[in-house]
Amino acid sequence: MRIKVHDVNQISVTTFCLTFYAKELNTGPGFEPGVEAKLPPSRGELLKGFPCRITMPVDDNCDPLQSESATAGSPESVNQAAGASASETGRNVPIQVVRPMQFRVVGGSQSPSASPVYDSSSFDQESTDAYCEADQEEMLNMQRQQDEIEQETKKLPLVTDKLPMEELVTKYSEGSQFRQKATELAERYKHIQFTRRDGNCFYRAVLSVLFDAMVKDQALFDRFSDRWFNDWFKRIVQLGYTEFTVQDICDFFTEALNSIRRGDRDITALLSDLTNDAASNYFVSFFRLLAATFLREKEEDFAPFLTEYSSMKDFCEHEVEPMWKEADHLVVVGLSHALNLSIRVEYLDQSAAPNGQPFYNFIVDGDDDPRLTVLFTPGHYDALHKD
């Protein structure tokens, strides 16, 4: 039997409650792999894996029950206070699905020990199966919708050609806040390159403006020499990354630039490479390694900003190194310093800017005037050009 709760925000917490335990992995799972539950932000943390316990209160006045255990290595287990895991008890409690009317609160709704009490004898297996079948159908529908969205996304180019800023302005309705900000941007920038919304948009946006700057600035192109790549290769490997994989990624980027130095290709070929899945993903992988390496080398400086992870290594493994993971503020800082190039981020939503201004400059020493500019719209980055 498999239970998978996707979005309980759509299910009234006053009419639904589900509690389950999963067996320990070494004794055979009680559920199929992929058991997952997602609670509203106000109701608890997202828990994944085995063994786990996930509960939802049946009354808005009840204190949410806290998870007793989370998978080792997960964000929840990293930040969870030390305590006995449910798996250590050796218990294997079967699924218990409870009708809400059978609940009452013990200890008062304000008591930290308040917990639901139920009569499991009055709930039969047929009703349990009905709950599971309905939830599985919902899961399949959501998966189909996700697949359709993914297929539509893949039809979009990784990076578009340079387009006039009017393309950005006309995306938003007259009188909207975004339309006004887009109009202001059109007065300062001439072109925009839209990137695919696939989680790699920040890296591709930076690559787009960087390669464009290289075409116009030979000195900037020369900064990315064999020596520069070799130095970074050593630094990355020293942190424990697999040498063979790192060598492959670094060599691809190095050869792309060396082919231009030898005259085999024109420098503008770099811009074409960004529209090719294989080449573009190699470039993105390399930039992810650069950002992760810098952040891990400077862990002492950035550790205070880690809220969900116990170490920078853990943060990078989950948020920086994997493809199709979106970039947050720390990643922008890490990549700008790794490249030793300042980056300006223009914000379509001004309230999202760290300083509340229309843009924010991620400055590195010796580069006070950012040459690389990207546009941040909610959850997405595109490339901006002044010419």
Protein Blocks (a to p, Z undefined) as FASTA:
>chain_A
ZZddfblmlpcfklgccddddddfklopabdehiacdddfkloccdedjdddddddfbfk
bccdddfbdcehiaklmmpccdddfklnopacddddddfklpccehijklmkbccdddfk
lpcfklmmmmmmmmmmmmmmmmmmmmmmmmmmmmpcfbdcdddfklmmmmpcehiaklmm
mmmmmmmpmbdcddddehjmmmmmmmmmmmmmmmmmmklmmmmcfklmmmmmmmmmmnop
afklmmmmmmmmmmmmmmmmnopacfklmmmmmmpmklmmmmmmmmmmmmmmmmmmmmmm
mmmmpmkbcbfklmmmmmmmpghiacdfklmmmmmmmnopacddddfblmlpmnlpabdc
dddehiabcfbdcdddehiacdddfZZ
